[in-house]
Amino acid sequence: MALNGLKANLFRRYLTWLTRPVRIKKHLSSTLPVKKDPAPVDRRRIRAAALQLEFRLFKNPLDYAEEMCRQTAKAAAEGAQLAVFPEYNNLQLLGMLPGIEKVEEGSEEDVSLPDLFRYLSPVVEPLVHTLFANLASAYGLYIMAGSYTLSDREELVNRAFLYNPSGELAVTQDKVNLLPMEEEWNIKRGRSFSVCATPLGNLGFPVCMDATYYETFRTLELSGADIVLLPIANLEAYNFWLALRGIWPRVQESPVYGIKGALVGTVAGFSFTGKAGIFAPLELTAGRDGVLAEAQSHDQEAMAVADLDLEALHDLRADHPWRDINLPLYRRYFPEIYGSPGG
């Protein structure tokens, strides 16, 4: 399918009509509970849910909205005050495009995924804001809605969104460290990491590949983060040791809690694997293994739920058995290292 011309413009206007906020809200009104006030916050027991979504294509945006509602309801039923969705949470919405299976499998049509992301961005972004703002408000919890590939002026970004229990968009985060594939797509990289102060603690939420690098979590910790929310979508065969390059070692190096939401499953040639989970410094886990909860399957829908103790985390930071932070060295050398032309 071509993405320019009268037919393409008319079809996008049709999709915009299908996903208009009033229609989404009306559809959800029969599903969502009466608006709940957030649960009282006990800093020794913050309940979090890491969602593992199975990748599927939705032809009808209302079906996508219902699926996000179902996942949020699962987390709320477990008493979660914070829910984390996966990276590329917009891929399912490619199903709205007729013939998308042929395009993904490599038909004669000269249409790339970045073209599709740009085309759908004016439709997807308002849908996401309407949907997750209402979910966060109705269920009275914080939702990190995952990340979405969207147009920002003339450029594409891989952007994650955090919504608070008032139904407000609290803060956004663009992916900083890109995959080679994303470089080829000319996605614009983020330039910094955000930390959002909430009653649940200070939340940071880098995106997938960002967790491969030590500096990401150290930067977030030094910026005050208590809990790091990580959406992932690993386009690779599952390998325990390869998967270990991400959030688990980062949580050990820079004492924070880590919550990983994952996109998994295979559709039209895309095969995503991973395990949603909730992680902590070794000293704060019963098995001394750094894992509070983790999905059993790497390719099927799942959810991991665990309680986080912020007071215990702060006590550990204040009197860590082996860790040493040399802040004077950081202040002296890091600005020069990261501000250099090749840095």
C-alpha positions as CSV (number, residue, x, y, z in Angstrom):
1,M,0.0,0.0,0.0
2,A,1.3,3.5,-0.9
3,L,1.3,6.0,2.0
4,N,0.8,9.2,0.0
5,G,-1.9,10.5,-2.2
6,L,-5.6,11.0,-1.7
7,K,-6.6,7.4,-0.7
8,A,-3.9,7.2,2.0
9,N,-4.9,10.6,3.4
10,L,-8.5,9.7,3.5
11,F,-7.8,6.4,5.1
12,R,-5.7,8.1,7.9
13,R,-8.6,10.5,8.4
14,Y,-10.9,7.4,8.8
15,L,-8.5,5.9,11.4
16,T,-8.4,9.2,13.2
17,W,-12.2,9.1,13.4
18,L,-12.1,5.5,14.6
19,T,-9.7,6.5,17.4
20,R,-11.2,9.8,18.4
21,P,-11.0,10.3,22.2
22,V,-14.8,10.5,22.8
23,R,-15.2,7.1,21.1
24,I,-12.4,5.5,23.1
25,K,-13.8,6.9,26.4
26,K,-17.3,5.8,25.6
27,H,-16.1,2.3,24.7
28,L,-14.1,2.0,27.9
29,S,-17.0,3.4,30.1
30,S,-18.7,0.0,30.2
31,T,-15.5,-1.7,31.1
32,L,-13.6,0.5,33.5
33,P,-14.4,0.6,37.2
34,V,-15.6,3.6,39.1
35,K,-12.6,5.9,39.5
36,K,-10.5,4.7,42.4
37,D,-8.4,6.8,44.7
38,P,-4.8,5.7,44.9
39,A,-4.0,3.2,47.7
40,P,-2.3,4.7,50.7
41,V,1.5,4.6,50.2
42,D,3.6,2.5,52.5
43,R,7.2,3.1,51.6
44,R,8.0,-0.4,52.9
45,R,5.5,-2.1,50.6
46,I,5.2,-0.6,47.1
47,R,3.5,-3.2,45.0
48,A,4.6,-3.3,41.3
49,A,3.6,-5.3,38.3
50,A,5.7,-6.1,35.3
51,L,3.6,-7.0,32.2
52,Q,4.6,-9.5,29.5
53,L,2.4,-8.9,26.5
54,E,2.1,-11.4,23.6
55,F,2.5,-9.6,20.3
56,R,-0.6,-9.7,18.1
57,L,-2.0,-7.5,15.4
58,F,-5.2,-5.6,16.2
59,K,-7.3,-4.5,13.2
60,N,-9.8,-2.7,15.4
61,P,-8.3,0.0,17.8
62,L,-11.1,-0.7,20.3
63,D,-9.7,-4.3,20.6
64,Y,-6.3,-2.9,21.4
65,A,-7.9,-0.6,24.0
66,E,-9.7,-3.6,25.5
67,E,-6.4,-5.5,25.7
68,M,-4.6,-2.7,27.4
69,C,-7.5,-2.4,29.8
70,R,-7.4,-6.2,30.5
71,Q,-3.7,-6.1,31.3
72,T,-4.1,-3.1,33.6
73,A,-7.0,-4.8,35.4
74,K,-4.8,-7.8,36.0
75,A,-2.2,-5.7,37.6
76,A,-4.8,-3.8,39.7
77,A,-6.4,-7.0,40.8
78,E,-3.0,-8.0,42.4
79,G,-3.0,-4.7,44.3
80,A,-0.4,-3.1,42.0
81,Q,0.3,0.6,42.5
82,L,2.6,0.7,39.5
83,A,2.4,-1.2,36.2
84,V,5.0,-1.4,33.5
85,F,4.2,-2.2,29.8
86,P,6.8,-3.2,27.1
87,E,8.8,-1.4,24.4
88,Y,7.2,-1.0,20.9
89,N,3.7,-1.2,22.4
90,N,2.5,0.4,19.2
91,L,3.5,-2.6,16.9
92,Q,0.1,-4.2,17.6
93,L,-1.6,-1.2,16.0
94,L,0.0,-1.9,12.6
95,G,-2.9,-4.3,12.2
96,M,-5.1,-1.4,11.4
97,L,-3.4,-1.2,8.0
98,P,-4.9,-3.4,5.3
99,G,-2.4,-5.8,3.8
100,I,0.1,-5.2,6.6
101,E,1.1,-8.9,6.6
102,K,2.2,-8.7,3.0
103,V,4.2,-5.6,3.7
104,E,6.0,-7.2,6.6
105,E,6.7,-10.3,4.7
106,G,8.3,-8.3,1.9
107,S,5.9,-7.8,-0.9
108,E,6.5,-5.7,-4.0
109,E,5.3,-2.6,-2.2
110,D,8.2,-0.3,-1.3
111,V,7.0,0.6,2.2
112,S,9.3,0.5,5.2
113,L,8.4,0.2,8.9
114,P,9.6,3.8,9.5
115,D,7.2,4.9,6.8
116,L,4.4,3.0,8.6
117,F,5.3,4.5,12.0
118,R,5.2,8.0,10.5
119,Y,1.9,7.4,8.8
120,L,0.2,6.1,11.9
121,S,1.8,8.5,14.4
122,P,-1.0,11.1,14.2
123,V,-3.4,8.3,15.0
124,V,-1.5,6.4,17.6
125,E,-0.3,9.2,19.9
126,P,-3.7,10.6,20.7
127,L,-5.0,7.1,21.2
128,V,-2.3,6.2,23.6
129,H,-2.8,9.4,25.7
130,T,-6.5,9.0,25.9
131,L,-6.3,5.3,26.7
132,F,-3.6,5.2,29.4
133,A,-4.7,8.5,31.0
134,N,-8.1,6.9,31.5
135,L,-6.7,3.6,32.7
136,A,-4.4,5.2,35.2
137,S,-7.2,7.4,36.6
138,A,-9.8,4.6,36.7
139,Y,-7.6,2.1,38.5
140,G,-5.7,4.6,40.6
141,L,-2.2,3.6,39.8
142,Y,0.9,4.8,38.0
143,I,1.3,3.3,34.5
144,M,4.5,3.3,32.4
145,A,2.7,2.7,29.1
146,G,5.7,1.3,27.3
147,S,7.4,3.0,24.4
148,Y,6.1,4.0,21.0
149,T,7.8,4.9,17.7
150,L,6.3,8.3,16.9
151,S,6.9,11.4,14.8
152,D,8.3,14.4,16.6
153,R,8.3,17.2,14.1
154,E,10.3,15.8,11.2
155,E,12.0,13.0,13.1
156,L,11.1,9.6,14.6
157,V,11.6,8.9,18.3
158,N,11.2,5.8,20.5
159,R,9.3,7.4,23.3
160,A,8.0,6.1,26.6
161,F,5.2,7.6,28.7
162,L,4.4,7.7,32.4
163,Y,0.9,8.4,33.6
164,N,-0.1,9.2,37.2
165,P,-3.3,8.2,39.1
166,S,-4.8,11.6,38.3
167,G,-4.8,10.6,34.6
168,E,-2.1,13.1,33.7
169,L,1.0,12.5,31.5
170,A,3.7,12.9,34.2
171,V,6.8,12.7,32.0
172,T,8.2,11.2,28.8
173,Q,11.5,9.5,28.0
174,D,13.2,9.1,24.6
175,K,15.4,6.1,24.0
176,V,19.1,7.2,24.3
177,N,21.0,4.1,23.1
178,L,19.7,2.9,19.8
179,L,20.0,-0.5,18.1
180,P,21.7,-0.6,14.7
181,M,18.2,-1.2,13.2
182,E,16.9,1.9,14.8
183,E,20.0,3.9,13.6
184,E,19.1,2.7,10.1
185,W,15.6,4.0,10.6
186,N,17.0,7.4,11.5
187,I,15.4,7.4,14.9
188,K,16.4,10.5,16.9
189,R,18.2,9.5,20.1
190,G,17.3,11.0,23.5
191,R,19.8,13.3,25.1
192,S,19.2,12.7,28.8
193,F,17.4,10.5,31.4
194,S,14.3,11.7,33.3
195,V,13.5,11.0,36.9
196,C,10.0,11.7,38.1
197,A,9.3,12.3,41.8
198,T,6.2,10.4,43.0
199,P,4.7,9.2,46.3
200,L,6.0,5.8,45.3
201,G,9.5,7.0,45.1
202,N,11.5,8.6,42.3
203,L,10.9,6.8,39.0
204,G,13.3,6.6,36.0
205,F,12.4,4.8,32.8
206,P,15.1,4.3,30.2
207,V,14.2,2.1,27.2
208,C,15.5,-1.4,26.4
209,M,19.0,-1.0,25.0
210,D,19.7,1.8,27.5
211,A,20.0,-0.9,30.2
212,T,22.9,-2.5,28.4
213,Y,25.2,0.2,29.6
214,Y,26.4,0.8,33.2
215,E,26.3,4.6,32.9
216,T,22.5,4.6,32.4
217,F,21.6,3.3,35.9
218,R,24.5,5.1,37.6
219,T,23.2,8.4,36.1
220,L,19.7,7.6,37.2
221,E,20.7,6.7,40.7
222,L,22.8,9.8,41.1
223,S,19.8,11.8,39.9
224,G,17.7,10.3,42.8
225,A,16.0,7.3,41.2
226,D,14.7,4.6,43.5
227,I,12.9,2.5,41.0
228,V,13.9,2.1,37.3
229,L,11.1,1.0,34.9
230,L,12.4,-0.7,31.7
231,P,10.3,-1.5,28.7
232,I,11.9,-4.1,26.4
233,A,11.2,-5.8,23.0
234,N,14.1,-8.1,22.2
235,L,14.0,-9.2,18.5
236,E,16.1,-12.3,19.0
237,A,16.0,-15.9,20.1
238,Y,15.9,-16.2,23.9
239,N,19.3,-16.8,25.6
240,F,19.6,-16.5,29.3
241,W,23.2,-15.2,29.2
242,L,22.4,-12.7,26.5
243,A,19.4,-11.5,28.4
244,L,21.5,-11.0,31.5
245,R,23.3,-8.1,29.8
246,G,20.4,-5.8,30.8
247,I,18.6,-4.8,33.9
248,W,19.9,-7.5,36.4
249,P,23.6,-6.4,36.5
250,R,22.6,-2.7,36.4
251,V,20.5,-3.1,39.6
252,Q,23.5,-4.7,41.3
253,E,25.9,-2.0,40.3
254,S,23.7,0.9,41.1
255,P,21.4,-0.1,44.0
256,V,17.8,0.6,42.7
257,Y,14.8,-1.6,42.1
258,G,14.2,-2.6,38.5
259,I,11.0,-3.5,36.8
260,K,11.0,-4.9,33.2
261,G,8.0,-5.1,31.0
262,A,8.4,-7.3,27.9
263,L,6.9,-7.8,24.4
264,V,7.0,-11.4,23.3
265,G,5.7,-13.7,20.5
266,T,5.9,-14.1,16.8
267,V,3.9,-12.3,14.1
268,A,4.6,-12.0,10.4
269,G,8.3,-12.7,10.7
270,F,8.9,-10.7,13.9
271,S,9.9,-12.9,16.9
272,F,10.3,-11.2,20.2
273,T,11.5,-12.9,23.4
274,G,12.2,-11.9,27.0
275,K,11.0,-12.3,30.6
276,A,9.2,-9.6,32.4
277,G,10.5,-9.3,36.0
278,I,11.1,-7.3,39.1
279,F,14.7,-7.1,40.4
280,A,16.6,-5.8,43.4
281,P,20.1,-5.7,44.9
282,L,21.1,-9.2,46.1
283,E,20.8,-8.1,49.7
284,L,17.1,-7.3,49.3
285,T,16.0,-10.6,47.8
286,A,15.1,-13.7,49.9
287,G,17.1,-16.0,47.7
288,R,20.1,-13.6,47.5
289,D,19.8,-13.9,43.7
290,G,18.6,-10.4,42.8
291,V,15.2,-11.6,41.6
292,L,11.9,-10.7,43.4
293,A,9.6,-12.0,40.7
294,E,10.0,-13.1,37.1
295,A,7.9,-14.6,34.3
296,Q,8.4,-18.4,33.7
297,S,8.0,-18.2,29.9
298,H,10.1,-16.2,27.5
299,D,7.5,-16.2,24.7
300,Q,4.0,-16.2,26.2
301,E,1.8,-13.7,28.1
302,A,2.7,-13.4,31.8
303,M,2.9,-11.0,34.7
304,A,5.4,-10.6,37.6
305,V,4.3,-9.0,40.8
306,A,6.4,-8.1,43.8
307,D,6.6,-5.6,46.8
308,L,9.4,-3.1,47.0
309,D,10.8,-1.7,50.3
310,L,12.1,1.8,49.7
311,E,13.3,2.2,53.3
312,A,15.4,-1.0,53.0
313,L,16.8,0.3,49.8
314,H,17.9,3.5,51.3
315,D,19.3,1.7,54.4
316,L,21.4,-0.5,52.0
317,R,22.7,2.5,50.1
318,A,23.7,4.2,53.3
319,D,25.7,1.2,54.6
320,H,26.5,-1.0,51.6
321,P,28.9,-3.9,52.4
322,W,31.2,-3.4,49.4
323,R,30.1,-0.5,47.2
324,D,32.2,2.7,47.0
325,I,31.1,5.8,45.0
326,N,33.8,8.4,44.3
327,L,31.7,11.5,43.7
328,P,34.7,13.9,43.5
329,L,36.1,11.8,40.7
330,Y,32.8,11.8,38.8
331,R,32.5,15.6,39.1
332,R,36.1,16.0,37.9
333,Y,36.1,13.7,34.9
334,F,32.6,12.8,33.8
335,P,31.7,16.2,32.3
336,E,34.9,16.1,30.2
337,I,34.5,12.5,29.1
338,Y,30.8,12.8,28.1
339,G,31.1,16.3,26.7
340,S,34.0,15.5,24.3
341,P,33.3,15.3,20.6
342,G,33.6,11.6,20.5
343,G,31.8,11.0,23.8
